[in-house]
Amino acid sequence: MINRERLVKEFLQLVAIDSPSGEEDIIAAELAFRLNNIGVESSQDSAGNVLGRLDGVGEPLLLSAHMDTVQPGNGIKPIYDGDDIIRTDGSTILGADNKGGCAVIFEAIRSVIEDGAEHRPIEVAISRGEELGLLGAEAMDYSRISAKVAIVIDSGGPPSSIQSASPYYMGYTIEVFGRAAHAGLEPEKGIPAISIAAEVVLGLPQGRQDHETTGNVGKINGGLVGNAVPEHCIV
């Protein structure tokens, strides 16, 4: 039986631990400790992901989430109204993405153990660096996972909803090389990389392309000083 009060308490504790992407050491150690404490044999792999297993009968089931959060995610102060709403003080994110998933995994396992009924083996994979592009999942030690079916708890919507697919992100880095020159003395000898990059950007598809595809130019960096024709630009 799911214990609502315990679930909320654990979530509040987890979101109060800073874990922006790239700074997950403390939360990783805490997650492994908590899993071991409830009977799930757990440790970190070489990439720092937390992996665990609870023995059972039959085919294993994998429960997965990620431990990192986006910024601003330091010094989160969760505020609980005692009923249905958990929020922050407004200065940071809440971190429910994906501390909520971690808390759900813990409570689901506790409930299975407390019910005392026969159950499938449960494997756990909580990854780092998800918000940076699934970096932890890419480096995960999959030799420690045998489950063929996984439930990834990392989405919104009503509890009855199930997503059977997820968005895919493909990124490109475009480098433009021009020719440097003094912008005041001899600009005609230069080839401005930033101007070329601007033409490239204007030709790229951006915004919504169709019902499932979008495009975006998120970052441009180029040039060194204001009085030089820029030799290099990255899009």
N, C-alpha and C positions, 0 to 999 in steps of 0.2 A: 504494500500500500504506500503510495506516495505521501510523504510528509511535507505539506505545503510550507509550514513554518520553518522547517529545517532547510528546505530548498531556498527560500528567500534569504535566510540568514547566511547560507554559504555563498550565494550570489553577492550579497553585500560585502562579505569579506574579500571575495576574489576581485571585485572591481576596485577595491581600495588599494590593491597592490599595483604599482606602476608597471606597465609592460608594453610601452610603445615598440613598434617593430624595430628590431635590432638591439633591444634592451630587455630580453626576456629571461635572463639568468635566474632572477629571484622567483618569478612566477613559475618557471619550469621546475625548480627545486621544490617549491611548495606543492605543485600539482602531483609530482611523483611521491612526495611524502604523504599527501592525503590519500592517494590511491593505495599505497602500501598499508596505510592505517586502517582502511576498510576491507583489506584482504585481497587486493589486486596486486599481484607481483609486478612491480613497475620500476623502470629506470629510464635514463636518457640515452639515446643513441649518440653516435659520434657527432651528429649535427645539432644535438641539443633538443630534439623532439622527445616528447614523453610517450613511451610505449608501455603497455601493460596487458596482463591476461588474467582472467578469472576462469579456472577450470570448470568444465561442465560436461554434458553428454551430447554427442552429435556434432553437426557442422557448426563451426564458430560464427559469431556475428561480430562485426567490427563497429564500434561507436567512435565517431571522429568529430573533432572540433579544432579550433586554433586558439592559441593563447595570446597572440599579439593584438594590439589595438592601434587605431590611427591616432593622430595628434589633433587637438591638444588632449593628451591622455596622461599627464602627470599631475599627481595631487588630486585625484578624483574624490569628491565627497558625495557619496550617494545619500539621497534623502528619501526616506520611505514614509508614506502617509499612513501606514498601518493597515491599509486595505488593498488596493489594486494598483497603485501608482508608485513607481520608483523613478526618481529623476536626479539630476545633479543640481549644484548651486548655480549653474549657468556659466561658469568659467571654464568648464571642460566638457568633453564628451562623457557619456555614461559608461561606455565600454561593454554594453550588452552584446555587441559584436566583438569577440564571441565568448565573453565570460559567461553569458547566458547558456551557451552550448556546453561549456565545461561543467557548470552547476547542474544542468540536466543530466549529464552523463553520471556524475557522482550520485545523484538522487536515484536514478534508475537502477544503478548497481546496488546501492544500499537496499532499495525496495526488493530486488530479486533475492538478495541474501536473507533479508528478514522474513520474506514469505516462506522460505525453507523448501520450496518446491523444486523438482528437477528442472534444470534449465540448460540451454546451450552454453558452450564456452563463450565468454565475452572477451573480445580483444579491444584495446583502447589505443587510439593514436591521436595525440594532441600536438599539432605542428606549430613551428615558429614561422615568422616571416610571411604569413599568408597575405597580408595587406601589401607587401612589396612585390607580389607576383608568385605566390605559392613556393617560395624558396625553400622552406622547411620540408614541404611535401616532396619536392624534387630531390632533396638530399636524404630523404628518410631511408632507414635500414629496413627494406621490405622483406628481408630474410626472417624478420621477427613477426611477420604477419602472414597468417595462413587463411584467413577468412576470404570467401569469395563474394560475400554480400556485406555492404557497408551502409550504415546510416550516418550521414553527415548532418550534424545539427548546427546549421549556420544560415538561417533564413527567417523571414518574418511571416506574418499571416496567422490565421487561426490554427489551433493545435491539430485540427482534423485535416489540414492541407499537407500534401506530399509533393515535392518537386522531383521529377525523375531525370532532369537535365539541368545544366547550369550554364551561365554565360561563359564565353571564351574571349580572352583578351590577346590580341596580337599587336606587338609594338614594333615600330621601325625607327631607327636613327638615321637621319640624312645628314651627311657632311658635305658642305659646299666649300670648295677651295677657289679663291680668286687670286689677285695679285696686289700686294701692299704697295702703297705710294703715299707721299706726303699730300694731304688733302688741300693744303694751301699753296704749295709750290709747284707740284706736278701731278694733279689729280688725273690727267689724261693718261698717265702711265699705269694707273691702277685699274683693277677689275674688282668691283665691290661685292664681296661674297654675301653680304647682308641683303643687297638689292636682288641678287639672284635667288637667294633663299625666299625672299618675299614673293617673287614670281612663282616659285615652286609651291609655296603655301596656298596662294590664291588658286592654284590649279588642283589642289587636293580636295577630295570629297569630305565635307565636314557636316556635322549635325546628323539628323536621322536620315538614313538611306532607304530603309524599308522597315517592315514590322519587327525585324530582329537584328538590324545592323545599324551601328552608328560610327561616326568618324570624328576624330578630334586631334588638333595640334595643341599639345599641352605645354610645351616649353621650347624657347628659342634662346640661344646663347651665341654671341659672336662679337668680334671686334675687341680691340685693346684700349685705344684712346680716341678721344673725340676729333683729333686733327689728322687722323690717318685713314686712308682707304682700307677697309677691313679685308684681311686676307683669308679669314676662316670663319665659318658659321656652322653651328649644329642646330638641327631642328628635330 
